[in-house]
Amino acid sequence: MRKFNVAGLCVPSEDYMVDISGKLKQIMELIGSGSYFTINRARQYGKTTTLDMIEKALPEEYTAASISFEGLGDESFASPEAFCHEFMELVQEALEFANVSDEYKESWFDGQVATFKKLSRHITKMCKGKKLVLLIDEVDKTSDNRVFLHFLGVLRDKFLQKKRGKDYTFHSVILAGVYNIKNIKLKMINEGSYVPSDTENKLYNSPWNIASDFEVDMSFGPEEIATMLSQYEADHNTGMDIPAVSDEIHRYTDGYPFLVSRICKHIDEKLGRDWTAEGVYNAVKILAAEKNTLSDDIVKNLESNKDLHDLVYNILIKGEAKKFVANDPLIDLGAMFGFITSSGGKAAVSNRVFELVMADYFISKESRSSVNKRISGVLQNDVVIGGRFDMELCLRKFAEHYARIFSERDYEFLENHGRLLFLTYLAPLINGQGFYHMESQFTDLRRMDVVVDFGLDQFILELKLWRGESKHEEAYEQLLGYMGSKNADAGYLLTFDFRKGTNKAPRAEWVDFGARRIFDVVV
């Protein structure tokens, strides 16, 4: 019986898989043109499975040598001799399963190939008269990238000589990894394995400048997710509304492959095969709260790179609008890890599940601070009545605590971190029965800060700083517009007023706008 696989290579006979034939067609066009390129995508984005499917889809005129640097020890990259020997053995093993003669397989290994110059000659000999495609997975797992960069330099030189009609080499080379090869030095710098000189270009001095751009969208669209659910439905006959469930899964994941499969796996194995919008919602709750390999990777990268940490924090928690500039090294790094995407030209967190995981990470850190420890005393039972969350009561209690606890000496912190303060207060109140996310991805650039889902109820909140009555009126209009798009009758506006003394105007009241109303809280 097939299953939803979130751990490594997927195969059609054992796993439910998205139909990516459209993506493979685009990749085959690159291979057909003799391109060298990198499938540079975030962790658990289906790169290994894609390489396997490429190998299986190659026409008979091609020979595939598919290898991986996963699991290679430091000794494999200790010297050119060690690398050349390891590379030759890996390719020889790969050719055991290729459609070539035994004589051809055996000739790949030559114990005398101990330098890159000799390796180059051997590649020339073996590629003459053949369309040999080299696929290397986990290229950024190398322990000494300087040796690997030397190898890439060999491939580049042979590629250029082939163009001139003066050499034979691989017809196409496909590398797969998280780090873009042009940024491999950045990985070395971050890991402390390389210290550049003051005059050296730290990012873009790469021998991989011959590579074609890889612009294939590796995320899953709703229609592609539906192809996987159709396979499942054919086996189990659940009666699910496949387009509706596909759309709902995509709404939370933006098609991130691991997240798509993880949600499906939870519905299948933990939620009684509840293939409904509510089932997806409950799967997302499990996914956002659990510790898995992807969430571990998110935290590790935020912890190890302060600049990236601050970028994500400023976008997600402080609500700063930052232009998505692909040539900005920090934006590029966030996009490379899959954390950041472009939304209406602005940098935004890539999907709602990431928003939940990252916000929980920031909240957990901040809840241990001396400031946030003071806002306490409200329990979930105080604001959950008859199984329903009372957002009005939640905000009233927050306003009471805020007024009682915070003084003018907190203003600097609050002005920069007021949203985090509220989320720190909110998180334990909805924990286990609901979750929140920051609605930061709108093509019309409207800001809707927090949407809270609790059971089947959804609450729309906007968090603002006090900028005067006219700006407050504009906030009403923005919130009403978003309420209309969500078909919501009620919305909630929380405004932090940092004016001092008698100028402050705290309030907590409902304001009616025809058939819709806003609970307006100023603290």
Beta strands, then each sheet from edge to edge (+ up, - down):
strand 1: 36-40
strand 2: 62-68
strand 3: 131-137
strand 4: 172-177
strand 5: 340-343
strand 6: 346-349
strand 7: 384-385
strand 8: 388-389
strand 9: 434-439
strand 10: 448-454
strand 11: 457-465
strand 12: 490-496
strand 13: 507-513
strand 14: 516-522
sheet 1: 1+ 4+ 3+ 2+
sheet 2: 5+ 6-
sheet 3: 7+ 8-
sheet 4: 9+ 10- 11+ 12+ 14+ 13-
end
